[in-house]
Amino acid sequence: VQIVESGGGLVQAGGSLRLSCVASGFSLSREGVSWYRQTPGKGRDFVAGIDRTGNTAYIDSVQGRFIVSRDNAKNTVYLQMNSLKVEDTAEYSCRTTFGGTQYWGQGTQVTVSS
């Protein structure tokens, strides 16, 4: 059982990236998934999440720019990030809970240049 993120990279301010969170060993369609981000010296902060029924939530600073969605056929949750800002630079991780256990991916770095 594991989840793996991908899709990070270097992008100019105003650009877009799409992060993927892929699960193996269980079905993500039955679980809520949250995206977090972390910068050096700080803890992980919640960014966006999607529940089992597709309801989504975002922090104010990404509302209208980020979109979280799921593709159950691919067992994947996405974080589409548009109009990226320098302050969005961070390591992004996804988190879910399965069988009472919390799982985190390894993280993917997003760097936004000015």
C-alpha positions in Angstrom: 0.0 0.0 0.0 1.5 3.3 -1.0 0.8 6.6 -2.7 3.3 8.4 -5.0 3.2 12.0 -6.2 4.6 13.3 -9.4 4.4 16.3 -11.7 6.5 18.8 -9.8 9.2 21.0 -11.5 10.4 24.4 -12.2 8.0 26.9 -13.8 7.8 30.6 -14.3 5.4 32.7 -12.3 2.0 32.7 -14.1 2.6 29.2 -15.4 0.8 25.9 -14.6 1.7 22.5 -13.3 -0.4 19.4 -12.6 0.5 17.1 -9.7 -0.6 13.5 -9.6 -1.1 11.3 -6.5 -1.4 7.7 -7.5 -2.3 4.9 -5.1 -1.3 1.3 -5.3 -2.7 -1.5 -3.2 -6.0 0.1 -2.4 -8.7 2.1 -4.1 -8.4 5.9 -3.7 -12.0 6.3 -4.8 -13.2 5.3 -1.4 -10.9 7.7 0.5 -10.5 11.5 0.9 -7.2 12.9 -0.3 -5.5 16.0 0.9 -2.6 18.0 -0.6 -0.1 19.7 1.7 2.9 21.8 1.1 6.1 22.4 3.1 8.9 24.9 2.8 12.3 24.6 4.6 12.0 25.1 8.3 8.2 25.0 8.4 5.7 22.3 8.9 3.3 20.9 6.3 0.3 23.1 5.6 -3.0 22.0 4.1 -3.5 23.3 0.6 -6.5 21.5 -0.9 -8.5 18.3 -0.5 -11.2 16.2 -2.0 -13.6 13.8 -0.2 -15.0 10.5 -1.4 -18.0 12.2 -2.9 -16.0 14.8 -4.8 -16.5 17.8 -2.5 -13.4 20.0 -2.5 -11.8 22.5 -0.2 -9.0 25.0 -0.6 -7.1 27.5 1.4 -7.9 31.1 0.5 -4.5 31.8 -1.1 -5.1 29.1 -3.8 -8.8 29.4 -4.2 -9.6 30.1 -7.9 -6.1 29.0 -9.0 -5.8 25.4 -7.9 -8.2 22.6 -8.7 -8.2 19.2 -7.1 -9.9 16.4 -8.9 -9.9 12.6 -9.0 -9.9 10.0 -11.8 -11.1 6.8 -10.1 -10.4 4.7 -13.2 -6.7 5.7 -12.9 -6.8 5.5 -9.1 -5.3 9.1 -9.1 -6.0 12.4 -7.5 -4.7 15.5 -9.3 -3.8 19.0 -8.2 -4.0 21.4 -11.1 -2.1 24.5 -10.3 -2.6 27.6 -12.4 -1.4 31.2 -12.2 1.5 30.0 -10.0 3.2 32.5 -7.8 6.7 32.5 -6.3 5.1 32.0 -2.9 3.7 28.6 -4.1 7.2 27.3 -4.1 7.3 24.2 -1.8 7.4 20.5 -1.6 3.9 19.2 -2.2 2.7 15.9 -0.7 -0.6 14.1 -0.8 -2.1 12.3 2.2 -4.9 9.8 2.6 -6.1 7.3 5.2 -6.8 3.6 4.5 -7.7 1.0 7.0 -7.2 3.4 9.8 -3.6 4.1 8.7 -2.5 7.5 7.4 -0.3 7.4 4.3 1.9 10.1 2.8 3.6 10.3 -0.5 7.3 11.1 -0.8 6.6 14.6 -2.0 7.3 16.4 -5.2 9.1 19.8 -5.5 7.4 22.8 -7.1 9.6 25.8 -7.7 8.2 29.0 -9.2 10.6 31.5 -10.5 9.9 35.2 -10.9 
